[in-house]
Amino acid sequence: MPRPGRKNTPNPMNCAEEHEPVMNRRRYQRYEVDTQLQVTMLGLEQRGTMRGRSLNISEAGIAGVFVAVWDVGTPVHLEFSVPVTSSPLRVGGVLRSHSGYRYGFEFVDLNPDQREIIN
């Protein structure tokens, strides 16, 4: 209920049309990519590799879907294909986020060739 003497201005948090999708508010533009994504966890006694599907990619990282439970901050090796090259990319990464089966990985220590291919 509006208070007397105060303007009733709309709250941007309540205006859906003013919201951009979370995917578009990030530091780097994300692009949908549907390819197999292999993740090898590092630093564990058993270095298991899990296969999942990628969702999107940016200059900074890649997101994918996995039926697994991993801890944020875990170092990983990532292997995936991109349309501009015939051989899969193998890069280092760190698990930065997860929600349900969706996991987000940040790339680490990309060499100039890898960075160029991803860009």
C-alpha positions as CSV (number, residue, x, y, z in Angstrom):
1,M,0.0,0.0,0.0
2,P,1.5,3.4,-0.9
3,R,2.3,5.8,1.9
4,P,0.8,9.3,1.9
5,G,3.2,11.9,0.4
6,R,5.4,9.3,-1.4
7,K,5.4,8.7,-5.1
8,N,4.4,5.2,-6.1
9,T,7.2,4.4,-8.5
10,P,7.5,0.9,-10.0
11,N,10.2,-1.3,-8.5
12,P,12.5,-2.6,-11.2
13,M,12.6,-5.9,-9.4
14,N,8.9,-6.4,-10.2
15,C,9.1,-5.5,-13.9
16,A,9.8,-8.6,-15.9
17,E,10.4,-6.7,-19.1
18,E,13.3,-4.8,-17.5
19,H,15.1,-8.0,-16.6
20,E,17.7,-9.5,-18.9
21,P,18.2,-13.2,-18.8
22,V,21.0,-14.1,-16.4
23,M,22.9,-15.5,-19.4
24,N,23.1,-12.0,-20.9
25,R,24.3,-10.2,-17.8
26,R,27.6,-11.9,-17.6
27,R,31.1,-10.6,-18.2
28,Y,31.4,-12.6,-21.5
29,Q,28.8,-13.4,-24.1
30,R,27.7,-17.1,-23.8
31,Y,27.0,-19.2,-26.8
32,E,24.9,-22.4,-26.9
33,V,26.9,-25.4,-27.7
34,D,25.6,-29.0,-27.6
35,T,28.5,-31.4,-27.6
36,Q,29.9,-34.2,-25.3
37,L,31.8,-32.7,-22.4
38,Q,34.2,-35.0,-20.5
39,V,35.4,-33.9,-17.0
40,T,38.2,-35.5,-15.1
41,M,38.5,-34.6,-11.5
42,L,42.0,-33.8,-10.3
43,G,43.5,-34.1,-6.8
44,L,41.6,-37.2,-5.9
45,E,43.0,-40.6,-5.3
46,Q,40.6,-42.0,-8.0
47,R,40.7,-39.8,-11.1
48,G,37.3,-40.7,-12.6
49,T,36.2,-39.2,-15.9
50,M,32.5,-38.4,-16.3
51,R,30.8,-37.7,-19.6
52,G,28.0,-35.2,-19.9
53,R,26.6,-32.6,-22.3
54,S,27.6,-29.1,-22.7
55,L,25.1,-26.3,-22.5
56,N,26.9,-23.1,-23.3
57,I,30.4,-21.7,-23.7
58,S,32.1,-18.3,-23.2
59,E,35.7,-17.0,-23.2
60,A,35.8,-17.7,-19.5
61,G,34.2,-21.1,-19.2
62,I,31.7,-23.8,-20.1
63,A,28.5,-25.2,-18.5
64,G,27.3,-28.7,-18.8
65,V,24.9,-31.3,-17.4
66,F,26.1,-34.2,-15.4
67,V,24.6,-36.9,-13.2
68,A,27.2,-36.4,-10.4
69,V,27.9,-34.6,-7.2
70,W,31.1,-32.5,-7.1
71,D,32.4,-29.8,-4.8
72,V,32.7,-26.2,-6.0
73,G,36.4,-25.3,-6.2
74,T,37.5,-28.8,-7.5
75,P,40.2,-28.6,-10.2
76,V,39.4,-30.5,-13.4
77,H,40.5,-31.3,-16.9
78,L,37.9,-30.6,-19.5
79,E,37.6,-32.2,-23.0
80,F,35.1,-31.0,-25.6
81,S,34.6,-30.2,-29.2
82,V,33.9,-26.9,-30.9
83,P,32.6,-26.4,-34.5
84,V,35.8,-24.6,-35.6
85,T,38.2,-27.5,-35.1
86,S,38.2,-31.2,-35.9
87,S,40.0,-32.3,-32.8
88,P,38.7,-31.9,-29.2
89,L,40.0,-29.2,-26.9
90,R,41.7,-30.4,-23.7
91,V,41.9,-27.6,-21.1
92,G,42.3,-27.1,-17.4
93,G,39.4,-25.7,-15.3
94,V,37.9,-25.3,-11.9
95,L,34.3,-26.1,-10.9
96,R,32.8,-22.7,-10.0
97,S,29.1,-23.4,-9.6
98,H,26.4,-26.0,-9.7
99,S,22.6,-26.1,-9.5
100,G,21.0,-29.5,-9.6
101,Y,22.6,-31.4,-12.5
102,R,24.0,-28.2,-14.1
103,Y,27.7,-27.4,-13.5
104,G,29.7,-24.3,-14.5
105,F,33.5,-24.6,-15.1
106,E,35.9,-21.7,-15.4
107,F,38.9,-22.2,-17.8
108,V,42.3,-21.9,-16.3
109,D,45.7,-21.5,-17.9
110,L,44.5,-21.5,-21.5
111,N,47.4,-21.2,-24.0
112,P,47.0,-18.7,-26.8
113,D,45.9,-21.3,-29.4
114,Q,43.2,-22.6,-27.0
115,R,42.0,-19.1,-26.3
116,E,41.8,-18.3,-30.0
117,I,39.8,-21.4,-30.8
118,I,37.3,-20.7,-27.9
119,N,37.0,-17.1,-28.9
